[in-house]
Amino acid sequence: MNTFYVLLCMCYWFLDCKAEKKDDGLGIVGGEPISITEVPFMALFRPIGKQYHCGASIVNDRFLVSAAHCDSSTPMDITVGTDTAESGGQRYDIEKVVVHPLYKLYDYDVCVIKIKGTFRFSDRVSPIQMAQPNAEPSNGVMLLTTGFGDTMDNQNIDSLRATSNQLLGVKVPLVDREVCRKTLTMFEITERMLCAGGQRGKDSCKGDSGGPLVEKEGNVYKLVGIVSFGFSCATQLPGVYTNVAALRTFIDEVIQKNS
């Protein structure tokens, strides 16, 4: 068998980009159901008429942030205010998506989404505060990630994929960047990335890309990361998230320019 083909197959099975364009991947590995009233900033970012693709986070009444690799040439829309992927909530058309100009191979993996109209805020729909520039969370702190991605560890590639229509959340610890670099030697872990997880059976997975990684301070959540990529799901290797603090200036500039 051709060596290049073998390597390509290995990448397909093991490099988990977290995004999933199929309609059958819903849930978070090792997560628990969570109400949208607990995380009202959570949004679905998906091709029009499709079940799920990516997540996003509301940051004000017209803008959201997500992962750059979630952007698609297929017409997309935003759904907010629901904790079930297949029903409920309010749908909004997208006016514009701005991808970071330096985005390449998951570095600078962020995009800013502008909707047509404005969100109607309620206990099910409201914005989240973002991490301040260069203010990263402390190593070891427990963070929450939410989404509708796969619920099965994809090491079990011969098994049917477990799915969930319910919004799920799982807590994962922030991993020191240097430790992450030594662990994920196959990737270049930059300052624009955070690593979290490394506990078998608990992780974000395919379909969760673009969704939030948040730190809770008192009763307030703060967006510190965006689900980006990983080496499979729910293994003892950490997942990688876009570092919001490192890219906060870009996000603010895009919002200001397009408001």
N, C-alpha and C positions, 0 to 999 in steps of 0.2 A: 504493500500500500504506500502511496506517495507520502513522504515525510511531512510535507506542508499540510496535506489533508488531515493527517493525524493531529498535528498541532492545532489546526483550526477546530477540530472536534473537541479537543481538550479545552480550548478557550470557551467554546460554546457551553459546555457543561459546567465549568468551574468559575468563570469570570461572571459574577452576578451583577448586572448593571442596575438592579433594583427596579428599573422600569419594565413594564410588561404590556405589550400591545394586544395580547389575546384577551378574550372575554372571560376566561375561566379561572383567573388567578386573583382571589380575594382573601385578604386577612393578614395578620402579623404573626410570626412564629413565636409561640409561647406566651401570647398576649391574653388579656382579659377584655371582655366587652366594656366599652366606656361610652358614656352619654355625650352627645354633642354639646350639652349645656356645661360640661366640664371643660371641653376644648372647643369653644364656639368659633375659634379662628380657623379651624380645619376646613379645607375645601377640596373638592374633586376637580381635577384638571384633565379633561378627556376629549377624545374625538366626538363630535356631535352624534348623538344616537347610540354611542357605545356604552358598555357597562362601567369600565374603569380603565385607567391608564396610569395616572400619576396623582400625587397630592399637591397641595399648595397651602400657603398660610396667608390669611388676610392681615394686612398691615395698616390700611386705612380704608376710607369709604369707597375708594375706586381702585386700589392697587393690592396686588398679592405678590409673593415671591415663591419661586419654585426652582427646580433644577434645570439648568440649560439643556441637558440631554433629553428632557421631557418635551421640549418644543418640537413641533411636527409640521410638515407641509400640509397635512390633513386639517381641515377646519376643526377648531377646538372650542369648547365652552367651559364655563365654570359653574359648579353647583355648590351651594352652601346651605347650612342649616339643617343637615340631615346626618343621622348616624347609621343609615342603611344605604348601601350603594345603589340599589335598584329602584328606590322610590323616595318621595318626599323632598323637601328642600326647595330652594329657589334657584332657577337657572339664569345665567347671565351670558350674553354674547361678549366676545373679546374684541376690544378695539385695537390693542397693540401688545406685542410681546417683544421685550428688549433683552437679548442675550448678551452676556458679557463679551466684549470684543476679543478678549484674550482666552476665551474658553477653548480648551483643547484636551482631549483624553482625560476628562473629569477634573482637571485643574480649572479654577475659576468657574465651577459648575453652578451657575446661578442665572436666573432670568427674572425679570420684573414684568408682571402682567397687569395691563390696564383694562378694566371692563367698560362696556358701554352702560351708561347710567351710573347709579350709586347703590351701594348695599343698604338695605333696610335693617339697621341694627336692632337686636333683641337679645334675649338670654340664650338664643341659639346661633346668633350671628354677631360677632364683634371682633375687633382687631386685637392683635397681640403686640406687646412691646418687643422691640428687637434689641439684641445685645449692642452695647455702645462700641464704637470703633476700638479695636485692639483690647477689648475687655473680655477675655476668654474665661469660661468657668474653671474651677479648680480641678486638678486631677483626682479621680476617684469619686467625684460627686455623682449621685444618681440622677439620671436624666430620663425624660419620658419621650418616647416616639410613638406616633399613632398613624394608622392607615388601614387600607383595605387590601393590602397585597397578600401574597401566598401565606398560608398558615402551616405549610409543611416544610421541614428541613429538606432542601433539595438535594441532599446527599442521597436521599431515597429516590433516585431517578427512575426506578422501575415501578414505583407506586403511583396510584392515581393522586393527583394534586388535591389536597384538602382546601376547601373554600369556605368563606364566610361572607354573608351579606352585611354583617354587623361591623361597625367601626370598632377596632381593637387598639389597645395600648399596651406597651411593655416598657419596663424600666431597665435601663442599661447604664453601667458605670463609664465615666469618661476615662480614657486610657491615655497615659503620657505619650506625647508625640514621638519621643525618641524610642520608647518601648515599642510603639506601633511600627516605626520604621524598621526596627530589628525583627519584628514579627512578620510584617508584610513586605518581605524583601523583594517580591516580584513587582512592587509598585513604587513610584516616587511619591512619597507622602510630603506634601508641601505645607507651608504656613497657611495656605487657604483651605486646609482640611483639618477636621477633628476626627479622632477615632473613639469609638464607644462600643461596648459589648465585650465579646470574648467569652461569654458564658454559654455553654452548649444548651440549645433549646430555647434561647431567647434572642430575638433579632428582628430587624426590619427585613423585608424580603422583596421579591419581584412584585411590582405593582405599588410599592410604597414610595418609590422615587419622588423627590420633590416635596414630600411631606415634612412635617416639623420634628425637630429634636429640641425639647424645651427643658429649661431649668425652672423649678418652682421656688420662689422666694416669698415666704409667707403664704398668702392666698393668691399670689399673682404669678402667672407664667411669663417667661421671657424666652424668645426665640434665639437659640444659640447655634443651631445647625439645621441643615437641609439634607434629607436622605439622598445619598449620591451613589456609592457603589460598594462592593465587597467581594470577597473570595468565597462564593457559595453563601448559604444562609444558616444561621444558628449553629455555627461550628464554634470551636474555641478560638477562632480568629476574630478580631474586632471588625465591625463595619466602619465605613468611611463616610463622613458627612461634610458638606460644605460649611466652612467656618464663617458664620454671619458677621462676627466682629471684624474679621479681616476684610470683608467686602461691604461693610456697612456704608462706607463713603460712596461707593458706586451705586448702591441701592438708593440712597438719599438723592444723589445727583440725577438719577433717572426719573424719580418721582417728581422732583422739583421742576425739571425740564419739561415734563409732560403733563403737569397739572394745569 
